[in-house]
Amino acid sequence: MFLAPVLEKVQGLVTHHFPWDGPKPAAWEAQLAHVRRWLTQETVIYRAVATALIARMDPILANLQQQLPPHEQGRLFYRLDDRHVLKTPDSILEKMARRWVDTRHPPPISFSNLDELSDLGRFRIVTNFLSDVELICGHLEAPYDATKREALSPPQQLLWREFSLQGNRFEDLISIEPRSRKSGERCRKAQFTPKAFAHRGCRVEVQILTVLQEAWDKKDHVLIYERRRAGLRVDERHEQLSYSLSEQLYLADYLFDQLKQASAPPEARDGVIP
C-alpha cells in the first residue's frame, strides 16, 4: 500500500488522469483495483519482449563462455536474472507520482505515455569480473557498429535484425568520472526495442553488472531507494555510507580483475605485473 507522502499524488493520478472509458467507481479502493488490472494488461507485452530479447542474447553469451581460456572453464561467467521482468502496477504509479512535481499541471508521465518509463520491462546479466562486463557489453554492442557488421556471428546478426539499441551503445555507469556520478549505482545499461513493435515503444532495459555491484544494489534498494520512493526521509549520512560502500566494492572488483590477470598463464596475461 502507498504511504502518506505519495498517496495523495497517486489518488490524483487515478481519479483525475486515468482514461475512464465507463462509469468511474465511487470508492477509491475500487478505482485503484481497476487501474492496477489495467496496468497489468498494458505491460504484459514487456514480458514477451524481454523473453524474445533473452532468446537472442543467450546464444551470444553462451558462445563467449565457450571461448574462455582453458584455465577459466567452469567458472561463473554470467547468469541471466529475469525474476523481476515486469514493474509492478504500484511501482509504476509511485514512479509516475514522483515525477509529478507540480500538481497544478498535468503529470509528465501519465497513462497515455507509459512507454516513456524505460524500465517497465527489464532484466540483468550478472557477471563475475569487471572484465566480463566489458567483454559481454562489447559483443552486444558490436551488431550496432557498422564497421563490425561483416564479422558478426549468426546470433549477433539475429539480434541486430530483430532489435534496435538506443544510441547504439550501453550507458557506462561504471567508469563515469567521480564529479559526474550522482549515485553509487554501477552497471552498463541500455534499452532495446523490438523492430517489429518500434511504433509502440516497447523498450526493455538491460543491465550488465558484477555480483558485487548487484549485492550493493540489492541493499541500497531496500535501505535508500525504497524509502525515497515511498516519500520518506533518508538520512544524508546513510546515503554517504552507501555511496562509500559502492566505491569500496568497485575497488574490490578492480583488484580481483588484477588478480585474475596475474594468476593466468603467462601467454594469457594482458600486461599485468604479477
C-alpha positions as CSV (number, residue, x, y, z in Angstrom):
1,M,0.0,0.0,0.0
2,F,1.1,3.5,-0.6
3,L,2.5,5.6,2.2
4,A,1.1,9.0,3.0
5,P,3.8,11.1,1.2
6,V,2.9,9.7,-2.2
7,L,-0.7,8.6,-1.6
8,E,-2.2,12.0,-2.4
9,K,-0.5,12.1,-5.8
10,V,-1.4,8.5,-6.7
11,Q,-5.0,9.3,-5.8
12,G,-4.9,12.3,-8.1
13,L,-3.4,10.2,-10.9
14,V,-6.0,7.5,-10.6
15,T,-9.0,9.7,-10.0
16,H,-8.4,12.6,-12.4
17,H,-6.0,11.4,-15.1
18,F,-6.9,7.8,-15.8
19,P,-8.8,7.5,-19.1
20,W,-12.0,6.1,-17.7
21,D,-14.0,4.5,-20.5
22,G,-17.1,3.9,-18.4
23,P,-18.6,4.8,-15.1
24,K,-15.9,5.6,-12.5
25,P,-16.3,3.6,-9.3
26,A,-17.2,5.8,-6.4
27,A,-14.9,4.1,-3.9
28,W,-11.1,4.8,-4.0
29,E,-10.3,1.1,-3.4
30,A,-12.4,0.1,-6.5
31,Q,-10.7,2.8,-8.6
32,L,-7.3,1.6,-7.6
33,A,-8.1,-2.1,-8.2
34,H,-9.3,-1.2,-11.7
35,V,-6.2,0.8,-12.6
36,R,-3.9,-2.0,-11.2
37,R,-5.7,-4.5,-13.6
38,W,-5.3,-2.1,-16.5
39,L,-1.6,-1.6,-15.9
40,T,-1.1,-5.3,-15.6
41,Q,-2.7,-5.8,-19.0
42,E,-0.9,-2.9,-20.6
43,T,2.5,-4.1,-19.5
44,V,2.2,-7.8,-20.2
45,I,3.7,-7.3,-23.6
46,Y,7.0,-6.3,-22.0
47,R,7.4,-9.8,-20.6
48,A,7.1,-11.2,-24.2
49,V,9.6,-8.7,-25.5
50,A,12.1,-9.4,-22.7
51,T,11.7,-13.2,-23.3
52,A,12.4,-12.7,-27.0
53,L,15.4,-10.5,-26.3
54,I,16.8,-13.0,-23.9
55,A,16.4,-15.7,-26.5
56,R,18.6,-13.6,-28.9
57,M,21.2,-12.7,-26.3
58,D,21.7,-16.0,-24.6
59,P,23.4,-17.7,-27.6
60,I,25.9,-14.8,-27.8
61,L,26.7,-15.1,-24.1
62,A,27.0,-18.9,-24.3
63,N,29.4,-18.6,-27.3
64,L,31.5,-16.2,-25.3
65,Q,31.6,-18.6,-22.3
66,Q,32.7,-21.5,-24.6
67,Q,35.6,-19.3,-25.8
68,L,37.0,-18.7,-22.3
69,P,40.6,-19.8,-21.8
70,P,41.1,-23.4,-20.6
71,H,42.1,-22.3,-17.1
72,E,38.8,-20.4,-16.8
73,Q,36.5,-23.1,-18.0
74,G,33.9,-24.0,-15.4
75,R,33.9,-20.7,-13.5
76,L,30.9,-18.3,-13.2
77,F,30.9,-16.2,-16.3
78,Y,27.3,-14.9,-16.4
79,R,23.8,-15.6,-15.3
80,L,20.6,-14.0,-16.6
81,D,18.3,-12.6,-13.9
82,D,14.8,-12.3,-15.2
83,R,12.9,-12.9,-11.9
84,H,11.5,-9.3,-11.9
85,V,11.0,-8.6,-15.6
86,L,7.8,-6.5,-15.1
87,K,7.5,-3.5,-13.0
88,T,4.5,-3.9,-10.6
89,P,1.5,-1.6,-11.0
90,D,2.1,0.0,-7.6
91,S,5.8,0.7,-8.6
92,I,4.6,2.3,-11.9
93,L,2.1,4.5,-10.0
94,E,4.7,5.5,-7.5
95,K,7.2,6.4,-10.2
96,M,4.6,8.5,-12.0
97,A,3.8,10.3,-8.8
98,R,7.5,11.0,-8.0
99,R,7.9,12.7,-11.4
100,W,4.8,14.8,-10.9
101,V,6.4,17.6,-9.0
102,D,3.9,20.4,-9.7
103,T,0.4,19.1,-9.3
104,R,-1.0,22.4,-10.6
105,H,-0.1,21.0,-14.1
106,P,-0.8,17.6,-15.7
107,P,1.6,14.8,-14.7
108,P,4.6,14.5,-17.2
109,I,4.1,10.7,-17.2
110,S,0.5,9.5,-17.3
111,F,-1.4,6.6,-18.7
112,S,-1.2,7.7,-22.3
113,N,2.7,7.8,-22.4
114,L,3.7,4.9,-20.1
115,D,6.4,3.9,-22.7
116,E,8.5,6.9,-21.5
117,L,9.3,4.8,-18.4
118,S,12.3,3.0,-19.6
119,D,12.2,0.1,-17.1
120,L,8.7,-1.3,-17.5
121,G,10.4,-4.4,-18.7
122,R,14.0,-5.2,-17.6
123,F,16.4,-7.9,-16.8
124,R,20.1,-8.3,-15.7
125,I,23.2,-10.0,-16.9
126,V,25.2,-10.7,-13.8
127,T,28.9,-11.4,-14.2
128,N,31.9,-12.4,-12.0
129,F,34.5,-9.9,-13.1
130,L,34.6,-6.3,-14.4
131,S,36.4,-7.6,-17.5
132,D,33.4,-9.9,-18.1
133,V,31.1,-6.9,-18.1
134,E,33.2,-5.2,-20.7
135,L,33.5,-8.4,-22.8
136,I,29.8,-9.0,-22.8
137,C,29.0,-5.4,-23.4
138,G,31.3,-5.2,-26.4
139,H,29.7,-8.3,-28.1
140,L,26.2,-7.0,-27.5
141,E,27.1,-3.5,-28.9
142,A,29.0,-4.9,-31.9
143,P,25.9,-5.6,-34.1
144,Y,25.1,-1.8,-33.9
145,D,28.6,-0.8,-35.1
146,A,28.6,-0.6,-38.9
147,T,32.4,-1.2,-39.0
148,K,32.0,-4.6,-37.3
149,R,28.9,-5.9,-39.1
150,E,30.7,-8.1,-41.6
151,A,32.4,-10.0,-38.7
152,L,29.2,-10.7,-36.7
153,S,28.3,-14.2,-35.6
154,P,24.9,-15.6,-36.6
155,P,23.4,-14.9,-33.2
156,Q,24.7,-11.3,-33.3
157,Q,23.1,-10.9,-36.7
158,L,19.8,-12.1,-35.4
159,L,19.9,-9.6,-32.5
160,W,20.6,-6.8,-34.9
161,R,17.8,-7.8,-37.3
162,E,15.2,-8.0,-34.6
163,F,16.1,-5.3,-32.1
164,S,17.3,-1.8,-32.1
165,L,19.7,-0.5,-29.4
166,Q,19.0,3.1,-28.1
167,G,22.0,5.2,-29.0
168,N,23.7,2.1,-30.4
169,R,25.5,1.6,-27.1
170,F,25.3,0.8,-23.4
171,E,25.4,3.7,-21.0
172,D,28.5,3.4,-18.8
173,L,27.7,3.9,-15.1
174,I,30.9,2.0,-14.0
175,S,33.8,4.2,-15.1
176,I,31.9,7.5,-15.1
177,E,34.2,10.2,-13.6
178,P,33.6,11.0,-9.9
179,R,32.4,14.6,-10.4
180,S,29.7,13.4,-12.8
181,R,28.5,10.5,-10.6
182,K,25.1,11.1,-9.0
183,S,24.7,7.8,-7.1
184,G,26.6,4.6,-6.2
185,E,24.9,2.6,-9.0
186,R,27.5,0.9,-11.2
187,C,26.5,-1.1,-14.3
188,R,26.3,-0.9,-18.0
189,K,22.7,-0.1,-19.0
190,A,20.8,0.0,-22.3
191,Q,17.3,0.0,-23.8
192,F,16.4,-2.5,-26.6
193,T,13.3,-2.2,-28.7
194,P,11.9,-4.9,-31.0
195,K,11.9,-3.5,-34.5
196,A,8.5,-5.2,-35.2
197,F,7.0,-3.1,-32.4
198,A,9.0,0.1,-32.7
199,H,5.8,2.1,-33.1
200,R,4.7,1.0,-29.6
201,G,8.0,2.0,-27.9
202,C,8.2,-1.3,-26.0
203,R,11.7,-0.8,-24.6
204,V,13.3,-3.3,-22.4
205,E,16.2,-2.2,-20.1
206,V,19.2,-4.5,-19.9
207,Q,21.8,-4.1,-17.1
208,I,25.2,-5.7,-17.1
209,L,26.9,-5.7,-13.7
210,T,29.1,-7.8,-11.4
211,V,28.0,-9.9,-8.5
212,L,29.4,-7.3,-6.1
213,Q,27.6,-4.5,-7.9
214,E,24.4,-6.5,-7.7
215,A,24.9,-7.1,-4.0
216,W,25.3,-3.4,-3.3
217,D,22.2,-2.6,-5.4
218,K,20.0,-5.0,-3.5
219,K,21.0,-3.5,-0.2
220,D,20.8,0.2,-1.3
221,H,17.5,-0.6,-2.9
222,V,15.9,-1.5,0.4
223,L,17.8,1.0,2.7
224,I,17.8,4.1,0.4
225,Y,15.8,3.8,-2.8
226,E,12.6,2.2,-1.4
227,R,12.4,4.8,1.4
228,R,12.8,7.7,-1.0
229,R,10.3,6.1,-3.4
230,A,7.8,6.0,-0.5
231,G,8.4,9.7,0.2
232,L,10.2,9.0,3.5
233,R,13.1,11.0,4.7
234,V,16.5,9.4,4.0
235,D,19.4,10.3,6.4
236,E,22.1,12.0,4.4
237,R,24.8,10.1,6.4
238,H,23.2,6.8,5.3
239,E,23.4,7.9,1.7
240,Q,27.0,8.8,2.1
241,L,27.8,5.5,3.7
242,S,26.0,3.6,0.9
243,Y,27.9,5.6,-1.7
244,S,31.2,4.9,0.0
245,L,30.5,1.2,0.1
246,S,29.8,1.2,-3.6
247,E,33.3,2.8,-4.1
248,Q,34.9,0.1,-1.9
249,L,33.2,-2.7,-3.8
250,Y,34.3,-1.2,-7.1
251,L,37.9,-1.2,-5.8
252,A,37.4,-4.9,-4.8
253,D,36.2,-5.6,-8.3
254,Y,39.1,-3.8,-9.8
255,L,41.7,-5.7,-7.7
256,F,40.0,-9.0,-8.3
257,D,40.4,-8.4,-12.0
258,Q,44.1,-7.7,-11.5
259,L,44.4,-10.9,-9.5
260,K,42.7,-12.8,-12.3
261,Q,45.1,-11.4,-14.9
262,A,48.2,-12.0,-12.7
263,S,47.2,-15.6,-11.9
264,A,46.6,-16.5,-15.6
265,P,49.2,-18.5,-17.6
266,P,51.9,-16.1,-19.0
267,E,50.6,-16.4,-22.6
268,A,47.1,-15.3,-21.4
269,R,48.2,-12.2,-19.4
270,D,47.4,-8.8,-20.6
271,G,50.4,-6.7,-19.5
272,V,49.6,-7.2,-15.8
273,I,52.6,-7.4,-13.5
274,P,52.2,-10.3,-11.0
